[in-house]
């Protein structure tokens, strides 16, 4: 499954980097890839895709705004998943992190 995603990601990245597409089109593709990775709990791949979007599509303003919200969702879900695996002080730390991103996401959505 992970290898399939990586191959899909690389193929989509090659397509996204073609000169024929605008920055907004490339950014939209990258947002779809990040959402796909988030849906499948591939948090590192989702983060990497968002960071790549920010580096490679600096003029895709609307996509970059969406990417900020998506990155918050990635962090919140990653922390929530990690909570299931830990106990004690580590659980408390991750729970605070999860709550922070939940509040931040709510505030960002209010501003939008």
Secondary structure, DSSP 8 states (H G I E B T S, - for coil): -HHHHHHHHHHHHHHHT-TTS-HHHHHHHHHHHHHHHHHTT-HHHHHHHHHHHHHH-TT-HHHHHHHHHHHHHHHHHHHHHHHTT--HHHHHHHHHHHHHHHHHHHHHHHH-
